[in-house]
Every structure is written in C-alpha cells, then in structure tokens.
Amino acid sequence: MSREIAETAVRFAHENSNSYLDISFFGGEPFLEMDLMFHVIEYAGTWRKTNDINMPLRFFATSNGLLLDDETLKKCRDARILLSLSLDGHGACHDATRPLPDGSGSFDLIAARFPAILNHFPNIQVLSTFSPRNIAHMSEGIEKLYYCGFRYFTIGLNYEEPWDDKSLEIMRREYAALGSFYENRYECEKPVAINIFDSHIAAHVNENCERCACCDKNDGEIAVAPSGNIYPCLRFVKTDEDHTLLLGNVQTGMDRKRRARIMIDAGREWPECATCGYHGRCFHYCGAVNFKVNASFNQPPRILCLQTQCAIGLADDIASRLYNSQNSMFLKRFYS
C-alpha cells in the first residue's frame, strides 16, 4: 500500500466512524511493511491533532512473530499497538500449517523470540487455527504454549478445509482434552483464557453479553486493500482481484446501499439456526466464513455447527463443576 492510500484510509476511517475507531494492520504478514505501519500511526496522531479530533483510537496487528525482534517489540509497545501472535500450536503442530518458503518448520525460529515477546507483551493474545492436518495435536500444543508463558488463546478451525468423520472425532477428543486442562488450571488457581470455553460460558451467564464488535452484521468493519478498494471484511481482500463484494474505494467513496444489502443478508436468521437448541450461544453469524464456505452470508458451515455443539457441551459441564465447587477465580471472572 502506498503512503498516499494509507493516509487516505486513515482519514476515511475517521470520517465514517461515530464514537470510536480501531485500525488493524493485516496481511499476509503486516510486519513486512512495518515502516508503513508506524508511518500510519504517526500520521494519524498528527492529523488528529491538527483537526482537533478526540475520538478514541486503537491500533491492532497480528504477526507470525518472525520479525518481532526486541527493537520492533519496543516500538509496538511505545505505539500502544494491541499485538496478537499467530501460533498454530507448538512444535510440529505449528509447522504442519505454517512452513517457511523452503518447506522447513517456522516454530523454532519464533520460539526463540518468546522471551522478548512476553517481556514486552505479557498478556499477548495467541491466535491458533487448526485443520485436519494438525488437529490431533491441538490440546498438547496449547498446553505447551501455556507453559511457555502464554495465557490468552483464541482458537479457531479452518472451515474451508474438508473435515471427514475421522477428523471430526479427533476434534471432539482434542476439545475434551483441552477442556480438562482449562478446568484444571482453575482448580490450581492459575487460570487460562480459551475462547471456545470462555465465550460460551459468558453467553450462558449473561444473555446480553457482546457476541461480536467488529463484523459487518454490527456495522463495524470495512477492509481496505493496498489499492484502496473497500471490502466488507479482511477475509474478502485476498489478492484484490475478485471484485464480487467490492464496496468502493477510499479515494472515490463507498457504495453504502450495497453494504447495507450485505448486512441485511447477513442478518437474516438461517431457518435451521432459529430452531437450534444452542440458539443465542452460537457464534454462527460470521458472514465472511459463511459466504466463503456456502456462498451465503447467513448459512453457517456444518463444521462450525458441530464444533460449537461440542464446545458448548464441554463448557457447560466445566462451568457446572466449577460453580458447584464455588471456585473463587471462576466466580470472580464470570459472576462479578
């Protein structure tokens, strides 16, 4: 992305936001363009000061970790970037889905940076994506990362890969093992945050808890390609060649009617979801995932449904035991 487009995107984002603004750097690996990232942050600060803008602003970035040396981490911390780390498990589990260009694994190179990462960002969020290629090592991988010092995990599946019955059974086994680890950490008063349990427990405790703050269903997100082209979500940018969902360009404006139609389509309840016993606790509304798998903004993929059913069942059992035992850390986290 050119600096001109990046600066235009910053202004466009401010002009089209009401109460607060989040700017997230994504890729690919965004730190391949770290000079541009830090330019955007500096430009935003200068432009806001010049125009007397006080709207709250946060910056986010997700990295694979390979470029996060001590100097870069310090710059990120000083710039108050909310940093996340992509790690698909530990060791060979991660290497199965994130090899280097020569085919070798990337985990050992990243692991060497763990001390520096945790020194500057002790509460960093780990984003882990699992597929049939590495799901068999999920629970072990997350547990090992915990003992490396990480405490906050967001786990997802690659919904676009084929999940056969064998892979699904492995997924259920690994979720159960991870649930046991999650519960044990509370019992040992050293809790771990894992989204596939936390989110469903929270949705049970508080029916009005926030499901999602960024997706287009809640009128929260646009994604800007290097060309300045606007898409409903970063998942649709890719190489910026498929313009099926193009919403406009930051230099010429956004087609608001088209965006509204997409939001309406995404907001329609899929008939089978309306009668599901897990309705209200399932995060089936990611229009990007639904569209990429089923070519429909409101029809969730089968693997998402099966994953959610498994996770909710485990979360309920874990929460019931922790609540009945009056686990102090569990009660403080979910009931305070």
C-alpha positions in Angstrom: 0.0 0.0 0.0 1.3 3.5 -0.8 1.6 6.1 1.8 -1.0 8.2 -0.1 -3.6 5.4 0.1 -2.8 4.6 3.7 -3.2 8.3 4.7 -6.5 8.5 2.8 -7.7 5.3 4.5 -6.9 6.9 7.9 -9.0 10.0 7.0 -11.7 7.9 5.5 -12.0 5.8 8.7 -12.3 8.8 10.9 -14.9 10.4 8.7 -17.0 7.3 8.7 -16.8 6.4 12.4 -19.0 7.8 15.1 -17.9 7.1 18.6 -14.5 5.2 18.4 -12.2 3.8 15.8 -9.9 0.7 15.6 -7.3 0.5 12.9 -6.0 -3.0 12.3 -3.0 -4.0 10.2 -3.4 -7.3 8.4 -1.8 -9.4 5.6 -0.1 -11.7 4.9 2.4 -10.6 7.4 1.9 -6.9 8.2 5.4 -6.5 9.7 6.9 -6.9 6.3 5.7 -3.3 5.9 6.4 -2.1 9.4 7.8 1.2 8.2 4.4 1.9 6.7 2.6 0.7 9.8 4.5 3.1 12.0 4.0 5.9 9.5 0.2 5.3 9.6 0.3 5.6 13.4 2.4 8.8 13.3 0.3 10.3 10.5 -3.0 9.5 12.4 -1.6 11.2 15.5 -0.5 14.4 13.7 -3.7 14.6 11.5 -6.0 14.2 14.6 -4.1 16.9 16.5 -4.3 19.3 13.5 -8.0 18.7 13.2 -8.8 18.6 16.9 -10.2 15.1 16.8 -10.5 13.3 20.2 -12.3 10.2 19.1 -10.8 7.1 20.9 -8.4 5.3 18.6 -6.7 1.9 18.9 -4.3 0.1 16.7 -4.2 -3.7 16.2 -1.8 -6.0 14.5 -1.4 -9.8 14.2 2.0 -11.2 13.4 3.5 -14.6 12.8 6.4 -13.5 15.1 9.3 -14.0 12.7 10.1 -10.3 12.6 9.4 -9.4 16.2 12.9 -8.6 17.5 13.4 -6.6 20.7 13.6 -3.2 18.9 10.4 -3.8 17.0 8.5 -5.0 20.0 9.6 -1.9 21.9 8.3 0.3 19.1 5.0 -1.6 19.1 4.7 -1.2 22.8 5.5 2.5 22.7 3.0 3.0 19.9 0.4 1.2 22.0 -0.3 -1.4 19.3 -2.5 -4.2 20.6 -0.5 -7.1 19.3 -1.6 -10.7 18.7 0.6 -13.7 17.7 -0.4 -16.4 15.2 0.8 -19.8 16.6 -1.0 -22.9 15.4 0.1 -24.9 18.4 3.6 -26.0 19.5 6.4 -27.5 17.5 5.4 -29.9 14.7 1.7 -28.9 15.3 2.5 -25.4 14.2 4.9 -26.4 11.5 2.3 -28.5 9.8 0.3 -25.4 8.7 3.0 -22.7 8.8 6.1 -23.8 7.0 8.8 -21.5 5.7 9.2 -20.9 2.0 11.7 -23.8 1.8 9.3 -26.2 3.4 11.0 -26.3 6.8 9.2 -25.5 10.0 9.0 -22.0 11.4 8.2 -22.8 15.1 11.8 -22.9 16.4 12.6 -19.5 14.9 9.5 -18.0 16.6 10.1 -19.8 19.9 13.5 -18.1 20.2 11.6 -14.8 20.3 9.1 -15.9 23.0 11.1 -14.3 25.9 11.3 -10.9 24.2 7.6 -11.1 23.1 6.4 -11.9 26.6 8.7 -9.3 28.2 7.1 -6.5 26.2 3.6 -8.1 25.8 3.0 -10.4 28.8 -0.8 -10.6 28.1 -0.5 -11.1 24.3 -3.3 -13.0 22.6 -2.3 -16.2 20.8 -4.4 -16.9 17.7 -4.4 -20.6 16.8 -6.1 -22.1 13.7 -6.4 -25.8 13.4 -7.2 -28.0 10.4 -7.4 -31.8 9.8 -3.6 -31.6 9.3 -2.8 -30.7 12.9 -5.9 -31.1 15.0 -4.6 -34.3 16.6 -2.0 -32.2 18.5 -4.2 -29.2 19.4 -4.6 -29.8 23.2 -0.9 -30.7 23.7 0.1 -27.7 21.6 -2.0 -25.2 23.6 -0.9 -26.7 26.9 2.8 -26.4 25.9 2.3 -22.8 24.8 0.7 -22.1 28.2 3.9 -23.4 30.0 5.9 -21.2 27.6 4.2 -18.3 29.4 1.2 -17.5 27.2 -2.2 -17.2 29.0 -4.7 -15.9 26.4 -5.8 -18.1 23.5 -8.3 -17.7 20.6 -8.8 -21.0 18.9 -10.5 -21.5 15.5 -10.8 -24.1 12.9 -10.1 -23.8 9.2 -13.7 -24.1 8.0 -12.7 -24.2 4.3 -10.8 -27.4 4.6 -12.7 -30.7 4.3 -13.5 -32.3 7.7 -14.3 -36.0 7.4 -15.8 -38.2 10.2 -12.3 -39.2 11.4 -11.2 -35.6 11.7 -14.4 -34.6 13.5 -13.9 -37.4 16.0 -10.3 -36.2 16.6 -11.6 -32.7 17.0 -14.0 -33.8 19.7 -11.3 -35.7 21.5 -8.9 -32.8 21.5 -11.6 -30.3 22.7 -12.4 -32.7 25.6 -8.7 -32.9 26.5 -8.3 -29.1 26.2 -11.4 -28.7 28.4 -9.8 -30.8 31.1 -6.7 -28.7 31.0 -8.8 -25.5 31.2 -10.7 -26.8 34.2 -7.5 -27.9 35.9 -6.0 -24.5 35.6 -8.9 -23.0 37.6 -8.6 -25.7 40.2 -4.9 -24.9 40.5 -5.7 -21.1 40.7 -3.7 -20.4 37.6 -6.5 -19.9 35.0 -6.1 -19.8 31.3 -8.3 -17.9 28.9 -9.5 -20.0 26.0 -12.2 -18.5 23.8 -14.1 -21.7 22.9 -15.0 -22.2 26.6 -15.0 -18.6 27.8 -17.3 -17.2 25.2 -20.0 -19.9 25.7 -19.8 -19.7 29.5 -20.2 -15.9 29.2 -23.2 -16.3 26.9 -24.9 -18.6 29.4 -24.2 -16.3 32.4 -25.2 -13.1 30.6 -27.6 -13.5 27.6 -26.8 -9.9 26.6 -23.1 -10.2 26.5 -21.3 -8.9 23.4 -21.2 -11.6 20.7 -19.1 -9.6 18.2 -18.0 -6.0 18.0 -16.3 -5.9 14.6 -18.3 -7.9 12.0 -20.4 -6.2 9.3 -23.6 -7.6 10.9 -23.0 -5.0 13.6 -22.0 -2.3 11.1 -18.5 -2.3 12.5 -15.9 -3.3 9.9 -14.5 -2.5 6.5 -11.3 -3.7 5.0 -9.1 -1.6 2.7 -6.9 -3.3 0.1 -3.5 -1.9 -0.9 -5.2 -0.4 -3.9 -7.6 1.5 -1.7 -10.5 -0.8 -2.7 -13.0 -1.4 0.1 -14.4 -4.8 1.1 -16.9 -5.9 3.8 -14.2 -7.9 5.7 -10.5 -8.5 5.5 -11.3 -12.2 4.6 -12.5 -10.9 1.2 -9.5 -8.9 0.2 -7.1 -11.7 -0.7 -5.3 -10.6 -3.9 -7.8 -7.8 -4.7 -8.7 -9.5 -8.0 -12.2 -10.8 -7.2 -14.5 -7.7 -7.1 -17.7 -9.6 -6.4 -18.0 -7.9 -3.0 -16.3 -4.7 -3.8 -17.8 -1.7 -2.0 -15.9 1.1 -3.5 -12.5 2.8 -2.9 -11.3 5.2 -0.2 -10.5 7.8 -2.8 -13.9 7.7 -4.5 -16.2 6.7 -1.8 -18.2 3.6 -0.6 -21.4 2.2 -2.0 -23.5 2.3 1.2 -26.6 0.8 -0.4 -24.6 -2.3 -1.4 -23.0 -2.5 2.0 -26.5 -2.3 3.6 -27.8 -5.1 1.4 -24.9 -7.3 2.5 -25.6 -6.5 6.2 -29.3 -7.3 5.7 -28.4 -10.7 4.1 -26.0 -11.5 6.9 -28.6 -10.5 9.5 -31.3 -12.9 8.3 -31.5 -16.0 10.5 -30.8 -19.3 8.8 -34.0 -21.3 9.3 -32.2 -24.3 11.0 -30.4 -21.9 13.4 -33.7 -20.4 14.6 -34.9 -23.7 16.0 -31.5 -24.9 17.3 -31.2 -25.6 21.0 -28.0 -23.7 21.1 -29.5 -20.6 19.6 -28.2 -17.4 21.3 -25.0 -19.1 22.3 -23.6 -19.9 18.9 -21.4 -17.5 17.0 -22.7 -18.5 13.6 -23.1 -15.0 12.2 -19.6 -14.6 10.6 -20.9 -13.7 7.2 -17.4 -14.0 5.7 -16.9 -17.6 6.9 -20.5 -18.5 5.8 -20.1 -16.9 2.4 -16.7 -18.5 1.7 -17.9 -22.0 2.5 -21.5 -21.9 1.4 -21.8 -18.8 -0.8 -24.4 -17.4 1.6 -23.9 -14.8 4.2 -26.2 -16.4 6.8 -25.7 -20.2 6.3 -23.0 -21.5 8.6 -20.8 -24.4 7.5 -21.5 -27.8 9.0 -18.1 -28.0 10.8 -18.9 -24.7 12.6 -22.2 -26.2 13.9 -20.5 -29.4 15.1 -17.6 -27.5 16.7 -20.0 -25.2 18.5 -22.1 -28.1 19.8 -19.1 -29.8 21.1 -17.6 -26.7 22.7 -20.9 -25.7 24.4 -21.4 -29.1 25.9 -18.0 -29.1 27.4 -18.2 -25.5 28.6 -21.5 -26.3 30.4 -20.1 -29.3 32.1 -16.9 -27.5 33.2 -18.8 -24.4 34.3 -21.3 -26.5 36.3 -18.5 -28.3 38.2 -16.6 -25.1 38.9 -19.7 -23.2 40.0 -20.8 -26.1 42.3 -17.4 -26.2 43.9 -17.6 -22.4 44.3 -14.2 -22.0 42.6 -13.3 -18.4 43.6 -11.4 -17.5 40.4 -14.2 -18.8 38.2 -16.9 -16.9 40.1 -14.8 -13.7 40.0 -14.3 -14.0 36.3 -17.8 -14.8 35.2 -20.1 -13.7 38.0 -18.6 -10.5 39.4 
